[in-house]
């Protein structure tokens, strides 16, 4: 059974993650334009680095109470990065007759986010070991 503190932590983290996603995504679109789904790519990379760092840090030792880990991982990061936006952006590229752009979005999101997660994990682990 889930306790109230955990549920509230996830809700608060989710609210902050959603707001962060909105701000970061709009910043990226303003900076790089809207001809490519840069906003989604940026939040996915940042979220991957943060997720990797959180897991890496937890592997180096108990840093946070479980309620905070849930608030950050399931709440904040869950709202910050959503696979559904990535897939909708990719589908839009294909539907607009721009398959190369759609494939680039797939390759960049998967490659950069995997690299971001590995970088965050390694950094988090090294900082806590």
Legacy VTK file of the C-alpha trace (Angstrom):
# vtk DataFile Version 3.0
C-alpha trace
ASCII
DATASET POLYDATA
POINTS 129 float
0.000 0.000 0.000
1.264 3.462 -0.860
1.535 5.997 1.926
0.313 9.581 1.677
3.809 11.113 1.835
4.958 9.080 -1.174
1.849 9.964 -3.170
2.206 13.664 -2.332
5.906 13.565 -3.245
5.150 12.019 -6.620
2.394 14.571 -7.262
4.640 17.506 -6.338
7.518 16.114 -8.389
5.172 15.596 -11.328
3.952 19.188 -11.169
7.523 20.506 -11.133
8.561 18.114 -13.905
5.684 19.204 -16.134
6.527 22.873 -15.605
10.209 22.185 -16.266
9.313 20.350 -19.460
7.222 23.285 -20.669
9.938 25.857 -19.927
12.858 23.829 -21.313
10.951 22.731 -24.401
9.900 26.292 -25.240
13.436 27.540 -24.630
14.789 24.976 -27.094
12.175 25.815 -29.726
12.943 29.524 -29.352
16.667 28.839 -29.628
16.714 26.223 -32.411
13.404 26.737 -34.231
10.381 24.546 -34.772
11.438 22.801 -37.989
12.522 19.777 -35.905
11.190 18.527 -32.531
14.111 20.083 -30.640
12.077 20.678 -27.486
11.270 17.010 -27.027
14.830 16.000 -27.830
16.238 18.472 -25.297
13.963 17.401 -22.448
14.635 13.739 -23.224
18.403 14.264 -23.106
18.255 16.320 -19.884
15.882 13.809 -18.326
18.139 10.917 -19.313
21.169 12.572 -17.744
19.206 13.253 -14.555
17.775 9.715 -14.460
21.204 8.206 -14.937
22.637 10.452 -12.247
19.906 9.497 -9.798
20.403 5.774 -10.360
24.190 6.068 -10.387
24.175 8.024 -7.142
21.904 5.481 -5.496
24.274 2.689 -6.542
27.124 4.461 -4.785
25.244 4.489 -1.480
21.894 5.381 0.081
21.661 9.115 -0.624
17.955 9.793 -0.435
15.026 8.421 1.479
12.741 6.276 -0.723
10.015 8.943 -0.625
12.415 11.432 -2.240
13.655 8.908 -4.773
10.025 8.264 -5.796
9.309 12.000 -5.964
12.310 12.556 -8.240
12.238 9.420 -10.394
8.538 8.728 -10.757
7.201 12.236 -10.248
9.668 14.793 -11.608
11.417 12.712 -14.270
8.193 10.929 -15.216
6.582 14.267 -16.043
9.719 15.839 -17.525
10.316 13.167 -20.142
7.453 11.389 -21.827
7.866 8.867 -24.566
4.442 9.727 -25.904
5.544 13.199 -27.002
8.563 11.726 -28.762
6.397 9.263 -30.673
3.818 11.914 -31.582
6.558 14.228 -32.881
8.050 11.369 -34.896
4.696 10.369 -36.359
4.069 14.007 -37.323
7.325 14.048 -39.296
6.270 10.939 -41.238
2.738 12.233 -41.813
4.165 15.513 -43.147
6.106 13.524 -45.735
9.467 14.071 -44.030
10.673 10.538 -43.267
14.342 11.551 -42.998
13.411 14.019 -40.255
11.392 11.318 -38.484
14.275 8.847 -38.654
16.705 11.513 -37.439
14.410 12.154 -34.472
14.431 8.435 -33.601
18.215 8.094 -33.906
18.976 11.317 -32.015
16.545 10.632 -29.166
17.627 7.039 -28.641
21.351 7.617 -29.124
21.675 10.883 -27.210
19.405 9.753 -24.370
21.225 6.445 -23.945
24.524 8.350 -23.868
22.997 10.851 -21.423
21.805 8.095 -19.104
25.224 6.424 -19.151
26.958 9.751 -18.488
24.609 10.624 -15.648
24.930 7.147 -14.146
28.726 7.227 -14.236
28.861 10.747 -12.806
26.367 9.949 -10.065
28.197 6.767 -9.126
31.618 8.421 -9.083
30.398 11.329 -6.960
28.962 9.017 -4.317
31.622 6.302 -4.229
LINES 1 130
129 0 1 2 3 4 5 6 7 8 9 10 11 12 13 14 15 16 17 18 19 20 21 22 23 24 25 26 27 28 29 30 31 32 33 34 35 36 37 38 39 40 41 42 43 44 45 46 47 48 49 50 51 52 53 54 55 56 57 58 59 60 61 62 63 64 65 66 67 68 69 70 71 72 73 74 75 76 77 78 79 80 81 82 83 84 85 86 87 88 89 90 91 92 93 94 95 96 97 98 99 100 101 102 103 104 105 106 107 108 109 110 111 112 113 114 115 116 117 118 119 120 121 122 123 124 125 126 127 128
